[in-house]
Amino acid sequence: MPWLLVAAGTTIFIAATHSYLGEKRIFPRLLDRADPPTLGRSAALMRAIVRWAWHLTSFAWVALSAVLIALLGDPSSLRQTVGAIVAAYLATGAIVTFATTRGRHIAWPFFLVAALTAWLGSR
């Protein structure tokens, strides 16, 4: 089974869901308040930073999926090393998400699937 493709696809799914749900469920509650948080006395600056930091996180996951796809054609130890690093990062995402939300956040099992398949694919 092409485990790295499963890992990449799962990671892209996480990224897309993260960005979409951020726009639909998080930002309206956080940024459209009557008394929004400010940075340097600017609510607009705070909104821009929070929104793009959120989406840049999603973009980083897409970049990780591209790394996993690039490893498909590499039978060398680089595949094992880079694959293990990506798997460890994704596993950390699963652990932190599970621990900080006591398992209530839906993302942790997806991070876990991505981590396990990245690890399997890098072997």
C-alpha positions as CSV (number, residue, x, y, z in Angstrom):
1,M,0.0,0.0,0.0
2,P,1.3,3.5,-0.8
3,W,1.4,4.6,2.8
4,L,3.1,7.9,2.0
5,L,0.2,8.8,-0.3
6,V,-2.3,8.0,2.5
7,A,-0.2,10.2,4.9
8,A,-0.1,13.0,2.4
9,G,-3.8,12.8,1.6
10,T,-4.7,12.8,5.3
11,T,-2.5,15.7,5.9
12,I,-4.1,17.7,3.1
13,F,-7.5,16.8,4.5
14,I,-6.4,18.1,7.9
15,A,-5.2,21.4,6.3
16,A,-8.3,22.0,4.3
17,T,-10.6,21.2,7.1
18,H,-8.6,23.4,9.5
19,S,-8.8,26.4,7.2
20,Y,-12.5,25.9,6.3
21,L,-13.6,25.4,9.9
22,G,-11.5,28.2,11.1
23,E,-13.3,30.6,8.7
24,K,-16.8,29.2,9.5
25,R,-16.6,28.4,13.3
26,I,-13.6,30.1,14.9
27,F,-13.1,33.5,13.3
28,P,-16.7,34.7,13.6
29,R,-16.6,34.0,17.3
30,L,-13.2,35.3,17.9
31,L,-12.8,38.2,15.5
32,D,-16.3,39.6,14.9
33,R,-17.0,40.6,18.5
34,A,-18.0,44.1,19.6
35,D,-14.8,44.3,21.6
36,P,-12.2,42.5,19.5
37,P,-8.7,41.9,20.7
38,T,-6.2,44.5,19.5
39,L,-2.5,44.6,18.7
40,G,-0.9,48.0,18.7
41,R,-4.4,49.4,19.3
42,S,-5.5,47.9,16.0
43,A,-8.3,45.3,15.8
44,A,-7.7,45.0,12.0
45,L,-4.0,44.2,12.6
46,M,-4.9,41.5,15.1
47,R,-7.6,40.0,12.8
48,A,-5.1,39.9,9.9
49,I,-2.4,38.2,12.0
50,V,-4.7,35.7,13.6
51,R,-6.3,34.8,10.3
52,W,-3.0,34.4,8.4
53,A,-1.2,32.6,11.2
54,W,-4.1,30.1,11.1
55,H,-4.0,29.6,7.4
56,L,-0.2,29.5,7.3
57,T,-0.4,26.5,9.7
58,S,-2.7,24.8,7.2
59,F,-0.3,25.7,4.4
60,A,2.6,24.2,6.3
61,W,0.7,20.9,6.5
62,V,0.2,21.0,2.7
63,A,4.0,21.6,2.3
64,L,4.6,18.5,4.5
65,S,2.3,16.5,2.3
66,A,4.4,17.6,-0.7
67,V,7.5,16.4,1.1
68,L,5.9,13.0,1.7
69,I,4.9,12.7,-2.0
70,A,8.5,13.7,-3.0
71,L,9.8,10.8,-0.9
72,L,7.9,8.2,-2.9
73,G,10.7,8.0,-5.5
74,D,13.5,7.9,-3.0
75,P,14.6,4.5,-1.7
76,S,17.5,5.9,0.3
77,S,18.1,6.5,3.9
78,L,16.9,10.1,3.3
79,R,13.4,8.7,2.9
80,Q,13.6,7.0,6.2
81,T,15.1,10.0,8.0
82,V,12.7,12.6,6.5
83,G,9.7,10.3,6.8
84,A,10.5,9.7,10.5
85,I,10.8,13.4,11.1
86,V,7.5,14.1,9.5
87,A,5.9,11.2,11.3
88,A,7.2,12.5,14.6
89,Y,5.8,15.9,13.9
90,L,2.4,14.6,13.0
91,A,2.4,12.3,16.1
92,T,3.2,15.3,18.2
93,G,0.2,17.0,16.7
94,A,-1.9,14.0,17.7
95,I,-0.6,13.8,21.2
96,V,-0.9,17.5,21.9
97,T,-4.3,17.8,20.4
98,F,-5.5,14.8,22.4
99,A,-3.9,15.9,25.7
100,T,-5.0,19.5,25.6
101,T,-8.6,18.8,24.7
102,R,-8.9,15.4,26.6
103,G,-9.7,13.8,23.3
104,R,-12.6,16.1,22.4
105,H,-11.0,17.7,19.4
106,I,-11.7,15.7,16.2
107,A,-8.2,16.3,14.7
108,W,-6.2,13.9,16.9
109,P,-7.2,10.7,15.1
110,F,-6.4,12.2,11.8
111,F,-3.0,13.3,13.0
112,L,-2.4,9.8,14.3
113,V,-3.4,8.2,11.0
114,A,-1.1,10.6,9.1
115,A,1.8,9.9,11.5
116,L,1.4,6.1,11.4
117,T,1.1,6.0,7.6
118,A,4.1,8.4,7.2
119,W,6.1,6.2,9.4
120,L,5.1,3.0,7.6
121,G,5.7,4.6,4.2
122,S,9.2,5.7,5.2
123,R,10.3,2.2,6.0
